Amino acid sequence: MSEYQYYEFQAIDRALTEKEMAELRSYSTRARITPASFVNHYEWGNFKGDEDAWMFRYFDVFLYLANWGTHVFKVRLPLQLLNPADVRPYCTGNCLATRKDKDQIVLTFTSQDDDAEDWDTGEGILSSLIAIRAELARRDRRALYLGWLLAVQADDLDDDELEPPVPPGLGQLSASLEALVEFLRIDPDWLRAAADASAQMSNPSPSRKELMAWLATIPLAAKDAWLARVFAEDTRSVPAELHRRFLQDQAPGKASPAAPQRRTVGELRRIAETYAADRRKTAERKAAAKAERLQREAARERAQHLDALAGKETQLWADVEALVAAKQPKKYLAAVKVLVDLRDLAARSGAVDFQALLEGFRTRHARKAALLKWLSEAGV
């Protein structure tokens, strides 16, 4: 297959109408279209729609994958849940971009690896990333930092540029963020270096007692409005708004943790290089230890094998002659294997007649070039 492109859009906050599904069908007769998704792949030709236009009009998340190394993930949120000013510090490279339309914002994460040899069909990947949208709505900025970190890894930024605010929890990623790291192909050494300055993430979910106490302070009209939206099937964004409002209301009574000192790209690079070197040394030590263990196991198995043959040398020589007499390559190789056993038995027991017997064997079979060649290669 010379070309492969995979497109998947998913709607989360609301289902597509029949009219909207018909509009999407006009762009492709082959696509899988449901009230919640549009999925298609191309082995020739190209997608005829406008990805961002579709995001603003129909969908909440999008994934694109091509076998020449391009990976794209998009997510749409209402501006009331994600302020562009909060996103801007993380968009200094070419790997994280934003577009705004009326009351919505679309984030685009792009990873390009022209040397990538392994590629996926794309099926099932977007489902593992969907939870990132809810995390962003809850003011979790880890996905934004990962987009910036990808730009650092791609050498889009100068070494003297400062990193953006480091969110807590980079060392304790959720399953969806781990899936994003894998999809964007973020180097684990860069991620580990970034996590050094990231505080532990506390559990932001309130207890039932805390929630009930907080709800008691909310005006009745606001609670009725939220409940009406739940009944109107706007159930996806309401929990995120409630969670955000809860955090905002709790903030005045809590001291904000001191922000970590911002590092330069060059400092982050040096830390990542140190971790990479440590990882390579650890891998080399593990490989050497494994090789040594396998060598010991092989030596033990070899000793057991020779123990079973000890005292049977006369029969083994007879077996060698019988194998060679068949004049078949496979039999020659079997004969060589037995001769190696005889050589090692002689070395272990101190027998002095093996070399003389071997020379006599070579003389008798001097015209069998293949046999002699394999004997030499086996060191016999």
Buried (B, 14 or more C-beta within 10 A) or exposed (E): EEEBBBBBBBBBBBEBEEEBBEBBEEBBEEBEBEEBBBBBBBEEEEBEBEBBEBBBEBBBBBBBBBBEBBBBBBBBBBEEBBEEEEBEBBBBBEBBBBBEBEEBBBBBBBBBBEEBEEBBEBEEBBBBBBBBBBBBBBBBBBBBBBBBBBBBBBEBBEEEBBBBEBBBBBBEBBEBBEBBBBBBBBBEBBBBBBBBBBBEBEEEEBEEEEEEEBEEEBEEEEEEEBEEBEEEEBEBBBBBBBBBBBBEEEEEEEEEEEEBEEBBBEBBBBBBEEBBEEEEEEEEEEEEEEEEEEEEEEEEEEEEEBEEBEEBBEEBBEBBEEBBEEEEEEBBBBBBBBBBBBBBBBEEEEEEEBEEBBEEBBEEBEEBEEBBEBBEEEEB
